[in-house]
Amino acid sequence: MGAPWGVDEGSLPIHIAVRAGGEVLYLGTAQVSQAGTSDGVLTDCELRFEAPLSRELLNRVRPPLPPEHLPDLEWLENVNGDRAAALEQFVTGWYPTADATASSTRDSASRLPDGLRQLYRLAKQRPGALGIQNRILPEPDLHTDHLGEMLVFGVENQGGFFWSLLWTLEGPEADPTVLFREFDEEPIAEQEPLSGFLIQFSLFEASMGAEYLALPHKLTAPQVEQLTEALHLVPLRPFWPWAPTHFYVAPGLVVHVSSEDGEAFDVWAGATHRSALDPLASLPVDWNRFDG
């Protein structure tokens, strides 16, 4: 939690060792990255190693878990065919079911496009489908913008931008254009219509909310190519106008890659199980976090 008075903080490294079976293994030094207290008493502490553990040592102190059933990639074959089927297959494969509430038995209003109605239906038993980082608004919270021209259906977690559809009193367009808008700036059309956008949104949120993560520092284009070599590219045009984003997948794994300038890339990998990160474990990448 900090150095004693008058002592140079850097002179007191924290040494970490763990008991594994009948032996004690020394793991190196670490720094406090996060800690919590209650009534002045330390309740929890997260430590970050100053040097990464070798794979051999890591496997000894935290033995690899046997692979569990991982969500398959059947949905990928439908991305540019039956996108409704692709969305349903991905969402039902990725998210476990939860108890539906009594109010969730109503069907979505017919004034909504089919894609949104389908997502609301899926979210009745899988609430995570509406988002973890950003979110699709629950149907009762849908609203028009201040001009009454756009139907706002998706929002960023801090309210910095939102997604909307052109609002009309006539019947909904079958697969409308999705408009991205930051505050009062001019709206920008997402490259995929609603059917593709909802797949992209679902992939992004699944990776962001995953229990197991792999987060490298910024990568170059050759490093991205190497990281994604064993993965499948989702054949959709880039998501998110701010930093065009592509998605790569494997069973139980979603990786999104984005870049504002085409030179430095941000990569985020999320998995349903630790074993799904195995394809990334041997890569020569500087990881900020790796749960595999």
C-alpha positions as CSV (number, residue, x, y, z in Angstrom):
1,M,0.0,0.0,0.0
2,G,3.0,2.3,0.1
3,A,6.4,2.7,1.7
4,P,7.0,3.5,5.4
5,W,7.9,7.1,6.3
6,G,11.4,8.0,5.3
7,V,12.0,4.9,3.2
8,D,12.5,5.0,-0.5
9,E,9.6,3.1,-2.0
10,G,11.8,1.5,-4.6
11,S,14.1,0.0,-1.9
12,L,11.3,-2.4,-0.7
13,P,10.5,-4.9,-3.4
14,I,7.6,-7.3,-2.8
15,H,8.8,-10.9,-3.2
16,I,6.3,-13.5,-4.2
17,A,6.5,-17.3,-3.5
18,V,3.7,-19.9,-3.6
19,R,3.4,-23.4,-2.2
20,A,2.8,-26.0,-4.9
21,G,2.4,-29.5,-3.5
22,G,5.4,-30.1,-1.2
23,E,7.6,-27.3,-2.4
24,V,7.7,-23.6,-2.4
25,L,8.4,-21.9,-5.7
26,Y,9.8,-18.4,-5.9
27,L,8.1,-16.3,-8.6
28,G,10.0,-13.0,-8.5
29,T,9.1,-9.4,-7.4
30,A,5.9,-7.6,-7.9
31,Q,4.2,-4.2,-7.4
32,V,0.8,-3.4,-6.0
33,S,-1.5,-2.5,-8.9
34,Q,-4.8,-2.4,-7.0
35,A,-5.9,-2.8,-3.4
36,G,-9.0,-2.5,-1.3
37,T,-9.6,-1.7,2.4
38,S,-12.4,-1.8,4.9
39,D,-12.3,0.2,8.1
40,G,-8.6,0.7,7.5
41,V,-7.9,-3.0,7.1
42,L,-6.5,-4.4,3.9
43,T,-9.1,-6.7,2.3
44,D,-7.7,-7.5,-1.1
45,C,-4.6,-6.8,-3.1
46,E,-3.7,-7.3,-6.8
47,L,0.0,-7.6,-7.6
48,R,1.7,-7.2,-11.0
49,F,4.9,-9.1,-11.6
50,E,7.8,-7.0,-12.7
51,A,9.0,-9.7,-15.0
52,P,6.7,-12.2,-16.8
53,L,6.7,-15.8,-15.6
54,S,8.1,-18.4,-18.0
55,R,5.4,-20.7,-19.5
56,E,7.0,-23.7,-17.7
57,L,6.8,-22.0,-14.2
58,L,3.4,-20.6,-14.9
59,N,2.1,-24.1,-15.7
60,R,3.5,-25.4,-12.5
61,V,1.9,-22.9,-10.2
62,R,-1.3,-22.6,-12.2
63,P,-1.8,-25.9,-14.0
64,P,-3.5,-25.7,-17.4
65,L,-7.2,-26.4,-17.3
66,P,-8.5,-29.2,-19.5
67,P,-10.5,-27.8,-22.5
68,E,-14.2,-27.5,-21.9
69,H,-16.9,-27.4,-24.6
70,L,-16.1,-24.2,-26.5
71,P,-18.6,-22.3,-28.7
72,D,-18.2,-23.5,-32.3
73,L,-17.9,-21.4,-35.5
74,E,-21.0,-22.7,-37.2
75,W,-22.4,-19.1,-37.2
76,L,-19.5,-17.9,-39.3
77,E,-20.7,-19.7,-42.4
78,N,-23.9,-17.6,-42.3
79,V,-22.4,-14.1,-41.8
80,N,-22.9,-13.2,-45.5
81,G,-25.9,-15.4,-46.1
82,D,-28.4,-15.7,-43.3
83,R,-27.3,-13.1,-40.9
84,A,-30.3,-13.6,-38.6
85,A,-29.1,-17.2,-38.2
86,A,-25.5,-16.1,-37.7
87,L,-26.5,-13.7,-34.9
88,E,-28.7,-16.3,-33.1
89,Q,-26.1,-19.0,-33.4
90,F,-23.3,-16.8,-32.0
91,V,-25.4,-15.3,-29.1
92,T,-26.8,-18.7,-28.0
93,G,-23.4,-20.3,-28.3
94,W,-21.5,-17.6,-26.4
95,Y,-23.9,-16.7,-23.6
96,P,-25.4,-19.1,-21.0
97,T,-29.1,-18.8,-20.4
98,A,-30.5,-16.9,-17.5
99,D,-34.0,-16.8,-16.0
100,A,-36.3,-14.6,-18.0
101,T,-38.3,-12.0,-16.2
102,A,-42.1,-12.0,-16.3
103,S,-42.1,-8.7,-18.3
104,S,-39.8,-10.2,-21.0
105,T,-42.5,-12.4,-22.4
106,R,-43.9,-9.6,-24.6
107,D,-42.9,-9.6,-28.3
108,S,-41.0,-6.6,-29.6
109,A,-43.0,-3.9,-31.3
110,S,-43.6,-4.5,-35.0
111,R,-42.4,-0.9,-35.7
112,L,-38.8,-2.1,-35.0
113,P,-36.6,-3.7,-37.7
114,D,-36.4,-7.4,-37.6
115,G,-32.8,-7.4,-36.4
116,L,-33.6,-5.4,-33.3
117,R,-36.6,-7.5,-32.6
118,Q,-34.5,-10.7,-32.9
119,L,-31.9,-9.3,-30.5
120,Y,-34.5,-8.4,-27.9
121,R,-35.9,-11.9,-28.2
122,L,-32.5,-13.4,-27.6
123,A,-31.8,-11.1,-24.7
124,K,-34.8,-12.4,-22.8
125,Q,-32.8,-15.4,-21.6
126,R,-29.3,-14.0,-22.4
127,P,-29.2,-10.4,-21.0
128,G,-25.5,-10.1,-21.9
129,A,-26.5,-9.9,-25.5
130,L,-27.4,-6.3,-25.0
131,G,-23.9,-5.3,-24.2
132,I,-21.2,-5.1,-21.4
133,Q,-19.0,-2.2,-22.4
134,N,-21.5,-0.3,-24.6
135,R,-25.1,-1.4,-24.8
136,I,-28.2,-1.7,-26.9
137,L,-30.9,0.1,-25.0
138,P,-33.7,-2.1,-23.5
139,E,-36.8,-1.7,-25.6
140,P,-38.7,0.5,-23.1
141,D,-35.7,3.0,-23.2
142,L,-35.7,3.5,-26.9
143,H,-36.2,7.2,-27.8
144,T,-35.9,9.6,-30.6
145,D,-33.2,12.3,-30.7
146,H,-33.9,15.9,-29.9
147,L,-35.1,16.6,-33.5
148,G,-37.4,13.5,-33.5
149,E,-35.6,12.3,-36.7
150,M,-33.5,9.4,-35.4
151,L,-34.4,6.4,-33.2
152,V,-31.6,6.0,-30.6
153,F,-31.0,2.3,-29.9
154,G,-27.4,2.0,-28.7
155,V,-25.1,4.1,-26.4
156,E,-21.5,4.2,-25.4
157,N,-20.9,3.4,-21.7
158,Q,-20.1,7.1,-20.8
159,G,-22.6,8.6,-23.2
160,G,-19.9,9.9,-25.6
161,F,-21.6,8.6,-28.7
162,F,-24.7,6.7,-29.8
163,W,-26.1,4.6,-32.6
164,S,-29.4,5.4,-34.2
165,L,-31.8,4.6,-37.1
166,L,-33.7,6.9,-39.3
167,W,-37.1,7.2,-37.6
168,T,-40.3,7.1,-39.6
169,L,-44.0,6.6,-38.8
170,E,-44.1,4.2,-41.8
171,G,-43.2,0.6,-41.5
172,P,-39.5,-0.1,-40.6
173,E,-37.0,-0.7,-43.3
174,A,-36.0,-4.3,-43.5
175,D,-32.2,-3.8,-43.0
176,P,-31.7,-0.1,-42.3
177,T,-28.4,2.0,-42.2
178,V,-27.0,2.4,-38.7
179,L,-25.8,5.9,-37.9
180,F,-23.0,6.7,-35.5
181,R,-23.0,10.1,-33.8
182,E,-20.8,11.8,-31.3
183,F,-22.5,14.4,-29.3
184,D,-23.8,17.0,-31.8
185,E,-21.4,16.1,-34.6
186,E,-22.8,15.1,-38.0
187,P,-23.8,11.4,-38.0
188,I,-21.6,8.9,-39.8
189,A,-23.0,5.7,-41.4
190,E,-21.6,2.4,-40.2
191,Q,-20.3,0.4,-43.1
192,E,-22.6,-2.5,-42.4
193,P,-26.4,-2.2,-42.3
194,L,-28.2,-3.3,-39.1
195,S,-27.9,-7.0,-39.8
196,G,-24.1,-6.9,-40.0
197,F,-23.8,-4.2,-37.3
198,L,-25.6,-6.4,-34.7
199,I,-23.2,-9.2,-35.4
200,Q,-20.2,-6.8,-35.0
201,F,-21.7,-5.3,-31.9
202,S,-22.2,-8.8,-30.4
203,L,-18.6,-9.8,-31.2
204,F,-17.2,-6.6,-29.7
205,E,-19.2,-6.9,-26.5
206,A,-18.5,-10.6,-26.1
207,S,-14.8,-10.0,-26.2
208,M,-15.0,-7.0,-23.9
209,G,-17.0,-8.9,-21.3
210,A,-15.2,-12.2,-21.5
211,E,-13.8,-13.8,-18.3
212,Y,-10.5,-14.6,-19.9
213,L,-8.6,-11.8,-21.7
214,A,-5.4,-11.4,-23.7
215,L,-4.3,-7.7,-24.0
216,P,-1.1,-6.8,-25.8
217,H,0.5,-3.4,-25.9
218,K,0.1,-1.6,-29.3
219,L,1.2,-3.8,-32.2
220,T,2.5,-3.2,-35.7
221,A,0.8,-4.5,-38.8
222,P,3.3,-7.5,-39.1
223,Q,2.6,-8.4,-35.5
224,V,-1.2,-8.3,-36.0
225,E,-0.7,-10.5,-39.1
226,Q,1.2,-13.0,-37.0
227,L,-1.3,-12.9,-34.1
228,T,-4.3,-13.5,-36.4
229,E,-2.7,-16.1,-38.7
230,A,-4.3,-19.0,-37.0
231,L,-7.7,-17.3,-36.6
232,H,-10.7,-16.8,-38.9
233,L,-11.4,-13.3,-40.2
234,V,-15.1,-12.4,-39.9
235,P,-16.0,-11.3,-43.4
236,L,-17.7,-7.9,-42.7
237,R,-16.6,-4.4,-43.5
238,P,-14.9,-2.5,-40.6
239,F,-17.0,-1.6,-37.5
240,W,-16.9,1.7,-35.7
241,P,-15.9,4.9,-37.6
242,W,-13.6,6.2,-34.9
243,A,-11.1,3.4,-35.2
244,P,-12.1,0.9,-38.0
245,T,-12.3,-2.5,-36.3
246,H,-12.0,-6.1,-37.7
247,F,-12.9,-9.3,-35.9
248,Y,-11.0,-12.6,-35.9
249,V,-12.4,-15.7,-34.2
250,A,-11.7,-19.3,-33.1
251,P,-13.8,-21.6,-31.0
252,G,-14.6,-19.8,-27.8
253,L,-12.4,-16.8,-28.8
254,V,-13.1,-13.3,-30.3
255,V,-10.3,-10.9,-31.1
256,H,-11.0,-7.4,-32.3
257,V,-8.3,-5.3,-34.0
258,S,-8.6,-1.6,-34.5
259,S,-6.4,1.3,-35.7
260,E,-6.9,5.0,-36.2
261,D,-3.9,5.5,-38.5
262,G,-3.2,2.0,-40.0
263,E,0.2,1.9,-38.3
264,A,-0.4,1.2,-34.6
265,F,-3.0,-1.3,-33.7
266,D,-5.0,-2.0,-30.6
267,V,-5.9,-5.6,-30.0
268,W,-8.3,-7.1,-27.5
269,A,-8.9,-10.9,-27.2
270,G,-11.7,-12.4,-25.0
271,A,-12.4,-16.0,-24.4
272,T,-15.0,-18.2,-22.7
273,H,-12.3,-20.5,-21.3
274,R,-8.6,-20.2,-20.6
275,S,-7.8,-22.9,-23.0
276,A,-9.3,-20.9,-25.9
277,L,-6.3,-18.5,-25.6
278,D,-3.8,-21.3,-26.3
279,P,-3.3,-20.2,-30.0
280,L,-1.9,-16.9,-28.7
281,A,0.3,-18.2,-25.9
282,S,3.5,-18.8,-27.9
283,L,3.5,-15.6,-29.8
284,P,6.4,-13.1,-29.3
285,V,4.1,-10.4,-28.1
286,D,4.5,-8.0,-25.2
287,W,1.3,-8.7,-23.2
288,N,-0.2,-6.2,-20.8
289,R,-2.4,-9.0,-19.6
290,F,-2.7,-12.7,-20.6
291,D,-5.1,-15.0,-18.9
292,G,-4.2,-18.1,-20.9
